[in-house]
Amino acid sequence: MQFLQKLATVALDFPFRQIGDQRATKKCVQSIPTTVYQTWETKAFGRRHWHSINRFRNLNPDLDFLLYNRQERDSYMLKHWGDRKIYQIYTRALFGPLKADIFRYCIIYSHGGYYFDISKGVNLSITSLHASNVSGLLSFENNPFDGEPGPDNVLLPKNLVIQWGFGFAPRHTILSRHIASIEDNYEAFAGRVFESPKAAILDFSGPRAFTRTVHLVARLESMQGIAQLDVDFDSHGIYSMRGSGSRFFHFPSYAQEKNSPILI
């Protein structure tokens, strides 16, 4: 099956094409800075995925798109977070998705803006999803959160909060608390062998952990100023772009890994 999938990728998606940054062609004034940050191991993508990424970008002419490859991501984290424990955790992460989790929280905390996974997006302008004066943009998965439900000021308190796409003003308390949470929980995960590394990452830095942080902020502080959208950005979310599976041709998915630590 894997051989047939790779054969199909070669037929549909080769040659891979490079994609660079894109600058906005329209002006937009709002509290969330108008930059979308993304990361992947490389900047070369299969033909169908390349077109999907560009369709998403073209829906957002009022936003800059900055794509970081692995080396650029590493350099950013060293330069801006090298004196923090979160950087040491980043360097000890054994899987790219865990590094990407940490990177997204850190870069949006520092600069503000939006983060979207490279395989995902929305089918309309991102800035049309919220008022110009909000300090945050969140949405929810159509999957239950297996912990204690959030308080009443969370739109869907029993659902996981999406972390494959979000937006914040700089230095937002949700991101500050979440980065601190990852630092605090490092020792509980470091060196342990997990039957499912993917499940462990979801619990350490991914949507389960992020949901807990959002619920904590909602209880202790406030959700005022945060636009909360229904499931999958009010059904406008693109969970898997056409052709995005081709990115695993050179960098296999971590979902199949078994019996491995996630951190050293």
C-alpha positions as a Markdown table, in Angstrom:
| # | Residue | x | y | z |
|---|---|---|---|---|
| 1 | Met | 0.0 | 0.0 | 0.0 |
| 2 | Gln | 2.8 | 2.5 | 0.9 |
| 3 | Phe | 4.5 | 1.7 | -2.4 |
| 4 | Leu | 1.3 | 2.4 | -4.3 |
| 5 | Gln | 0.7 | 5.6 | -2.4 |
| 6 | Lys | 4.2 | 6.7 | -3.3 |
| 7 | Leu | 3.7 | 5.8 | -6.9 |
| 8 | Ala | 0.5 | 7.9 | -7.0 |
| 9 | Thr | 2.4 | 10.8 | -5.5 |
| 10 | Val | 5.1 | 10.6 | -8.1 |
| 11 | Ala | 2.5 | 10.6 | -10.8 |
| 12 | Leu | 0.3 | 13.4 | -9.5 |
| 13 | Asp | 2.7 | 15.7 | -7.6 |
| 14 | Phe | 6.2 | 15.5 | -9.1 |
| 15 | Pro | 8.2 | 17.5 | -9.6 |
| 16 | Phe | 8.0 | 19.3 | -6.2 |
| 17 | Arg | 8.0 | 23.1 | -6.5 |
| 18 | Gln | 9.5 | 25.7 | -4.2 |
| 19 | Ile | 7.3 | 28.2 | -2.5 |
| 20 | Gly | 8.5 | 31.4 | -0.8 |
| 21 | Asp | 7.1 | 34.2 | 1.3 |
| 22 | Gln | 4.3 | 36.4 | 0.0 |
| 23 | Arg | 3.7 | 40.0 | 0.9 |
| 24 | Ala | 0.2 | 41.6 | 1.3 |
| 25 | Thr | -1.1 | 43.7 | -1.6 |
| 26 | Lys | -3.9 | 45.3 | 0.5 |
| 27 | Lys | -3.8 | 47.2 | 3.8 |
| 28 | Cys | -5.6 | 46.0 | 6.8 |
| 29 | Val | -5.7 | 47.7 | 10.2 |
| 30 | Gln | -6.5 | 45.5 | 13.2 |
| 31 | Ser | -5.3 | 44.4 | 16.6 |
| 32 | Ile | -4.0 | 41.1 | 15.4 |
| 33 | Pro | -0.9 | 41.7 | 13.2 |
| 34 | Thr | -1.4 | 40.9 | 9.6 |
| 35 | Thr | 1.1 | 38.1 | 9.1 |
| 36 | Val | 0.5 | 34.3 | 8.8 |
| 37 | Tyr | 3.4 | 32.2 | 10.0 |
| 38 | Gln | 3.8 | 28.7 | 8.8 |
| 39 | Thr | 6.5 | 26.0 | 9.0 |
| 40 | Trp | 7.5 | 22.8 | 7.3 |
| 41 | Glu | 10.8 | 20.8 | 7.0 |
| 42 | Thr | 11.4 | 22.2 | 3.5 |
| 43 | Lys | 9.9 | 24.8 | 1.2 |
| 44 | Ala | 9.4 | 22.3 | -1.7 |
| 45 | Phe | 5.8 | 20.9 | -2.1 |
| 46 | Gly | 4.1 | 18.5 | -4.4 |
| 47 | Arg | 2.3 | 20.0 | -7.4 |
| 48 | Arg | -1.2 | 19.8 | -6.0 |
| 49 | His | -0.3 | 20.9 | -2.6 |
| 50 | Trp | 1.6 | 23.9 | -4.1 |
| 51 | His | -1.5 | 25.0 | -5.9 |
| 52 | Ser | -3.6 | 24.5 | -2.7 |
| 53 | Ile | -1.3 | 26.7 | -0.7 |
| 54 | Asn | -1.4 | 29.4 | -3.3 |
| 55 | Arg | -5.2 | 29.3 | -3.4 |
| 56 | Phe | -5.3 | 29.9 | 0.4 |
| 57 | Arg | -2.8 | 32.8 | 0.0 |
| 58 | Asn | -4.8 | 34.4 | -2.8 |
| 59 | Leu | -7.9 | 34.5 | -0.6 |
| 60 | Asn | -5.9 | 36.7 | 1.8 |
| 61 | Pro | -4.3 | 39.6 | -0.1 |
| 62 | Asp | -4.3 | 41.7 | 3.1 |
| 63 | Leu | -1.9 | 39.3 | 4.9 |
| 64 | Asp | 1.8 | 38.5 | 4.6 |
| 65 | Phe | 2.7 | 34.8 | 4.5 |
| 66 | Leu | 6.0 | 33.8 | 6.0 |
| 67 | Leu | 7.1 | 30.2 | 5.7 |
| 68 | Tyr | 10.0 | 28.8 | 7.9 |
| 69 | Asn | 11.8 | 25.7 | 6.9 |
| 70 | Arg | 13.6 | 23.5 | 9.5 |
| 71 | Gln | 16.8 | 25.5 | 9.5 |
| 72 | Glu | 15.0 | 28.9 | 9.6 |
| 73 | Arg | 12.8 | 27.6 | 12.5 |
| 74 | Asp | 15.9 | 26.4 | 14.4 |
| 75 | Ser | 17.6 | 29.8 | 13.9 |
| 76 | Tyr | 14.6 | 31.7 | 15.0 |
| 77 | Met | 14.2 | 29.7 | 18.2 |
| 78 | Leu | 17.9 | 30.1 | 19.1 |
| 79 | Lys | 17.9 | 33.8 | 18.4 |
| 80 | His | 14.7 | 34.8 | 20.2 |
| 81 | Trp | 14.2 | 32.1 | 22.8 |
| 82 | Gly | 17.7 | 30.7 | 23.4 |
| 83 | Asp | 17.8 | 31.9 | 27.0 |
| 84 | Arg | 14.5 | 30.2 | 27.9 |
| 85 | Lys | 13.8 | 26.6 | 29.0 |
| 86 | Ile | 11.3 | 26.3 | 26.1 |
| 87 | Tyr | 14.3 | 26.5 | 23.7 |
| 88 | Gln | 16.0 | 23.6 | 25.5 |
| 89 | Ile | 12.8 | 21.6 | 25.2 |
| 90 | Tyr | 12.6 | 22.5 | 21.5 |
| 91 | Thr | 16.2 | 21.2 | 20.9 |
| 92 | Arg | 15.4 | 18.0 | 22.8 |
| 93 | Ala | 12.2 | 17.3 | 20.8 |
| 94 | Leu | 12.5 | 14.1 | 18.7 |
| 95 | Phe | 9.7 | 14.8 | 16.3 |
| 96 | Gly | 9.1 | 17.7 | 13.9 |
| 97 | Pro | 5.4 | 18.2 | 14.9 |
| 98 | Leu | 6.5 | 18.8 | 18.5 |
| 99 | Lys | 9.0 | 21.3 | 17.3 |
| 100 | Ala | 6.4 | 23.0 | 15.2 |
| 101 | Asp | 4.0 | 23.2 | 18.2 |
| 102 | Ile | 6.6 | 25.0 | 20.2 |
| 103 | Phe | 7.6 | 27.3 | 17.3 |
| 104 | Arg | 4.0 | 28.4 | 16.7 |
| 105 | Tyr | 3.3 | 29.4 | 20.3 |
| 106 | Cys | 6.7 | 31.2 | 20.6 |
| 107 | Ile | 6.6 | 33.2 | 17.3 |
| 108 | Ile | 2.9 | 34.3 | 17.7 |
| 109 | Tyr | 3.6 | 35.3 | 21.3 |
| 110 | Ser | 6.5 | 37.4 | 20.2 |
| 111 | His | 5.2 | 39.0 | 17.1 |
| 112 | Gly | 1.5 | 38.4 | 17.0 |
| 113 | Gly | -0.3 | 37.3 | 13.9 |
| 114 | Tyr | -1.8 | 34.0 | 12.7 |
| 115 | Tyr | -0.5 | 30.5 | 12.6 |
| 116 | Phe | -1.8 | 27.8 | 10.2 |
| 117 | Asp | -0.4 | 24.3 | 9.6 |
| 118 | Ile | 1.0 | 24.0 | 6.1 |
| 119 | Ser | -1.7 | 21.4 | 5.2 |
| 120 | Lys | -4.6 | 23.5 | 6.5 |
| 121 | Gly | -6.5 | 26.8 | 6.0 |
| 122 | Val | -9.9 | 28.3 | 5.6 |
| 123 | Asn | -11.9 | 28.8 | 2.4 |
| 124 | Leu | -12.3 | 32.6 | 2.8 |
| 125 | Ser | -10.4 | 35.6 | 4.0 |
| 126 | Ile | -9.1 | 35.1 | 7.6 |
| 127 | Thr | -9.7 | 38.7 | 8.6 |
| 128 | Ser | -13.3 | 38.3 | 7.6 |
| 129 | Leu | -13.8 | 35.8 | 10.4 |
| 130 | His | -13.4 | 38.4 | 13.2 |
| 131 | Ala | -13.8 | 42.0 | 14.2 |
| 132 | Ser | -10.8 | 44.3 | 13.8 |
| 133 | Asn | -10.5 | 45.0 | 17.5 |
| 134 | Val | -10.2 | 41.5 | 18.8 |
| 135 | Ser | -7.0 | 40.2 | 20.4 |
| 136 | Gly | -7.5 | 36.6 | 19.6 |
| 137 | Leu | -9.1 | 34.2 | 17.2 |
| 138 | Leu | -10.0 | 30.6 | 18.2 |
| 139 | Ser | -12.1 | 27.8 | 16.9 |
| 140 | Phe | -12.9 | 24.3 | 18.0 |
| 141 | Glu | -12.5 | 20.7 | 16.7 |
| 142 | Asn | -15.4 | 18.4 | 16.1 |
| 143 | Asn | -13.8 | 16.2 | 18.7 |
| 144 | Pro | -14.5 | 15.9 | 22.4 |
| 145 | Phe | -12.1 | 17.1 | 25.0 |
| 146 | Asp | -11.5 | 14.2 | 27.4 |
| 147 | Gly | -10.8 | 16.4 | 30.4 |
| 148 | Glu | -12.9 | 18.6 | 32.6 |
| 149 | Pro | -15.1 | 20.8 | 30.5 |
| 150 | Gly | -14.3 | 24.5 | 30.2 |
| 151 | Pro | -16.3 | 27.2 | 31.9 |
| 152 | Asp | -19.4 | 28.9 | 30.5 |
| 153 | Asn | -17.4 | 31.6 | 28.8 |
| 154 | Val | -15.9 | 29.0 | 26.4 |
| 155 | Leu | -18.1 | 28.7 | 23.3 |
| 156 | Leu | -17.8 | 24.9 | 23.1 |
| 157 | Pro | -16.4 | 23.8 | 26.5 |
| 158 | Lys | -16.5 | 20.1 | 25.8 |
| 159 | Asn | -14.6 | 20.3 | 22.5 |
| 160 | Leu | -10.9 | 20.4 | 21.8 |
| 161 | Val | -9.7 | 23.9 | 20.9 |
| 162 | Ile | -8.0 | 24.0 | 17.4 |
| 163 | Gln | -4.3 | 24.7 | 17.5 |
| 164 | Trp | -3.6 | 24.1 | 13.8 |
| 165 | Gly | -4.9 | 27.6 | 13.2 |
| 166 | Phe | -5.3 | 30.6 | 15.4 |
| 167 | Gly | -4.5 | 34.3 | 15.8 |
| 168 | Phe | -3.4 | 36.5 | 18.6 |
| 169 | Ala | -2.1 | 40.0 | 19.4 |
| 170 | Pro | 1.5 | 40.0 | 20.6 |
| 171 | Arg | 2.3 | 38.7 | 24.1 |
| 172 | His | -1.2 | 37.2 | 24.6 |
| 173 | Thr | -1.8 | 35.6 | 28.0 |
| 174 | Ile | -3.0 | 32.3 | 26.5 |
| 175 | Leu | 0.3 | 31.8 | 24.7 |
| 176 | Ser | 2.3 | 33.0 | 27.7 |
| 177 | Arg | 0.6 | 30.5 | 30.0 |
| 178 | His | 0.9 | 27.7 | 27.4 |
| 179 | Ile | 4.6 | 28.2 | 26.9 |
| 180 | Ala | 5.0 | 28.2 | 30.6 |
| 181 | Ser | 2.9 | 25.0 | 30.9 |
| 182 | Ile | 5.1 | 23.2 | 28.4 |
| 183 | Glu | 8.2 | 24.2 | 30.4 |
| 184 | Asp | 6.6 | 23.1 | 33.7 |
| 185 | Asn | 5.5 | 19.7 | 32.2 |
| 186 | Tyr | 8.8 | 18.8 | 30.5 |
| 187 | Glu | 10.1 | 16.5 | 33.2 |
| 188 | Ala | 6.9 | 14.5 | 33.2 |
| 189 | Phe | 7.5 | 13.6 | 29.5 |
| 190 | Ala | 11.3 | 13.6 | 29.0 |
| 191 | Gly | 12.9 | 10.3 | 28.4 |
| 192 | Arg | 9.7 | 8.3 | 28.7 |
| 193 | Val | 8.9 | 5.7 | 26.0 |
| 194 | Phe | 5.3 | 6.1 | 24.7 |
| 195 | Glu | 3.4 | 3.4 | 22.9 |
| 196 | Ser | 2.0 | 6.2 | 20.7 |
| 197 | Pro | 4.3 | 9.2 | 20.5 |
| 198 | Lys | 1.6 | 11.0 | 18.6 |
| 199 | Ala | -0.8 | 10.7 | 21.5 |
| 200 | Ala | 1.9 | 11.9 | 23.9 |
| 201 | Ile | 2.6 | 15.0 | 21.8 |
| 202 | Leu | -1.1 | 15.8 | 21.6 |
| 203 | Asp | -1.1 | 15.7 | 25.4 |
| 204 | Phe | 2.2 | 17.6 | 25.9 |
| 205 | Ser | 2.1 | 20.4 | 23.4 |
| 206 | Gly | -0.8 | 19.7 | 21.0 |
| 207 | Pro | -4.6 | 20.3 | 21.1 |
| 208 | Arg | -5.3 | 18.6 | 24.4 |
| 209 | Ala | -2.6 | 20.6 | 26.2 |
| 210 | Phe | -3.7 | 23.8 | 24.4 |
| 211 | Thr | -7.3 | 23.2 | 25.4 |
| 212 | Arg | -6.4 | 22.9 | 29.0 |
| 213 | Thr | -4.6 | 26.2 | 28.8 |
| 214 | Val | -7.5 | 28.0 | 27.1 |
| 215 | His | -9.8 | 26.6 | 29.8 |
| 216 | Leu | -7.4 | 27.8 | 32.5 |
| 217 | Val | -7.3 | 31.3 | 31.1 |
| 218 | Ala | -11.1 | 31.3 | 30.8 |
| 219 | Arg | -11.5 | 30.4 | 34.5 |
| 220 | Leu | -8.8 | 32.7 | 36.0 |
| 221 | Glu | -8.8 | 35.7 | 33.6 |
| 222 | Ser | -11.3 | 36.3 | 30.8 |
| 223 | Met | -12.1 | 35.4 | 27.2 |
| 224 | Gln | -13.1 | 39.0 | 26.5 |
| 225 | Gly | -11.7 | 40.2 | 23.3 |
| 226 | Ile | -11.2 | 36.7 | 21.8 |
| 227 | Ala | -13.3 | 35.8 | 18.8 |
| 228 | Gln | -14.5 | 32.2 | 19.3 |
| 229 | Leu | -15.8 | 30.4 | 16.2 |
| 230 | Asp | -17.9 | 27.3 | 16.0 |
| 231 | Val | -16.4 | 24.0 | 14.8 |
| 232 | Asp | -13.8 | 24.3 | 12.1 |
| 233 | Phe | -13.9 | 28.1 | 11.9 |
| 234 | Asp | -17.7 | 28.1 | 11.4 |
| 235 | Ser | -17.4 | 25.2 | 8.9 |
| 236 | His | -14.9 | 27.3 | 6.7 |
| 237 | Gly | -11.9 | 25.3 | 7.8 |
| 238 | Ile | -9.8 | 23.2 | 5.4 |
| 239 | Tyr | -8.4 | 20.4 | 7.5 |
| 240 | Ser | -6.5 | 18.7 | 4.7 |
| 241 | Met | -5.6 | 20.6 | 1.6 |
| 242 | Arg | -5.8 | 18.8 | -1.7 |
| 243 | Gly | -2.5 | 17.1 | -2.3 |
| 244 | Ser | -1.1 | 17.9 | 1.1 |
| 245 | Gly | -0.3 | 14.2 | 1.8 |
| 246 | Ser | 2.5 | 14.4 | -0.7 |
| 247 | Arg | 4.6 | 16.3 | 2.0 |
| 248 | Phe | 5.1 | 12.9 | 3.6 |
| 249 | Phe | 6.9 | 11.5 | 0.6 |
| 250 | His | 10.3 | 12.9 | 1.9 |
| 251 | Phe | 9.3 | 13.3 | 5.5 |
| 252 | Pro | 7.2 | 10.3 | 6.8 |
| 253 | Ser | 4.3 | 11.1 | 9.2 |
| 254 | Tyr | 5.0 | 10.5 | 12.9 |
| 255 | Ala | 1.5 | 9.0 | 13.3 |
| 256 | Gln | 2.9 | 5.5 | 12.5 |
| 257 | Glu | 5.7 | 5.7 | 15.1 |
| 258 | Lys | 5.4 | 3.3 | 18.1 |
| 259 | Asn | 7.3 | 2.8 | 21.4 |
| 260 | Ser | 9.5 | 5.8 | 21.3 |
| 261 | Pro | 10.3 | 8.8 | 23.5 |
| 262 | Ile | 9.2 | 12.2 | 22.3 |
| 263 | Leu | 11.9 | 14.1 | 24.2 |
| 264 | Ile | 15.4 | 13.4 | 25.4 |
